[in-house]
């Protein structure tokens, strides 16, 4: 690993450690194990809920770890499990009203790493979101996660298909151009792209990247 990558790894790991510390209530939210915090955030906007296996895949953890977190969060009244309409033997975890209210607190700009991100100018935020698209894709290819619904993995996403230099990308779902700072890591409207089309999209995303 070259020095630039070692420094990037060190920086990300230190930020992850900071987030873990803040997850224990240092940001004013109820004390939460980081795994429980991540699980609640994964359920945000998922009105139909998620199965335990889907949560495990999305978070890159074991099914046993998800099961433990689900029991703890259910006991606190922040989620409930209901029968899966597609499989009577399975259940889906959904947020309760109290859980949804807690998630809104966790997503507040003052929570977690929010204050650090608020300090980033839009251009720098766009660079970060570009890098996150590629890092999440690599995590998915390595089998570390498969839940994040990114722009890069979506069939509606057309990188550098707009003639507007400030908003170079195009979304077929909304029919509008947008810039790097509007790239989404988790979009509920995402439709997974085929492997063949994904490879071409990634090449386009990389090759047309601004200097």
HELIX and SHEET records of a PDB file:
HELIX    1   1 UNK A    3  UNK A   21  1                                  19    
HELIX    2   2 UNK A   22  UNK A   26  3                                   5    
HELIX    3   3 UNK A   34  UNK A   43  1                                  10    
HELIX    4   4 UNK A   52  UNK A   59  1                                   8    
HELIX    5   5 UNK A   63  UNK A   75  1                                  13    
HELIX    6   6 UNK A   97  UNK A  106  1                                  10    
HELIX    7   7 UNK A  114  UNK A  118  1                                   5    
HELIX    8   8 UNK A  122  UNK A  141  1                                  20    
HELIX    9   9 UNK A  180  UNK A  182  5                                   3    
HELIX   10  10 UNK A  195  UNK A  207  1                                  13    
SHEET    1   A 2 UNK A  79  UNK A  84  0                                        
SHEET    2   A 2 UNK A  87  UNK A  95 -1                                        
SHEET    1   B 3 UNK A 157  UNK A 158  0                                        
SHEET    2   B 3 UNK A 169  UNK A 171 -1                                        
SHEET    3   B 3 UNK A 176  UNK A 178 -1                                        
END                                                                             
